[in-house]
Amino acid sequence: MAVSVRIPTILRSYTGDESQVTAEGDNLSAVLESLEASYPGIRARIVDEDGKLRRFVNVYVAEEDVRFSDGLDTRTVDGTQISIIPAVAGGAR
């Protein structure tokens, strides 16, 4: 299953400055493994040492936050759009 992955600016150093790349996989975990094979080091910025999504990284599969669905087991079908979005913190005092 070929999917399209939107890469945030902070991770583009792994993708040769590409803002969108293609990966393979029938679930999010497999897609991240495919990304890692093509862009070494990128998976560790999205998933922690325990194999869970990093706390300050949001991932959307077809506009659905995977934290509220099946996490890394979220299914991906051919042509699915995946967005990796770093969480933004801060604000005015």
Number of C-alpha atoms within 10 A of each C-alpha: 14 16 21 18 24 19 21 16 12 11 19 16 13 17 16 9 13 14 13 16 14 16 20 21 19 17 18 23 20 19 25 22 17 17 22 16 13 15 16 13 13 19 20 14 12 21 17 12 8 7 12 12 20 16 11 11 14 16 24 21 23 14 11 13 16 19 13 9 13 12 18 19 13 20 18 22 16 12 14 17 18 25 20 16 18 18 10 8 6 5 5 3 3
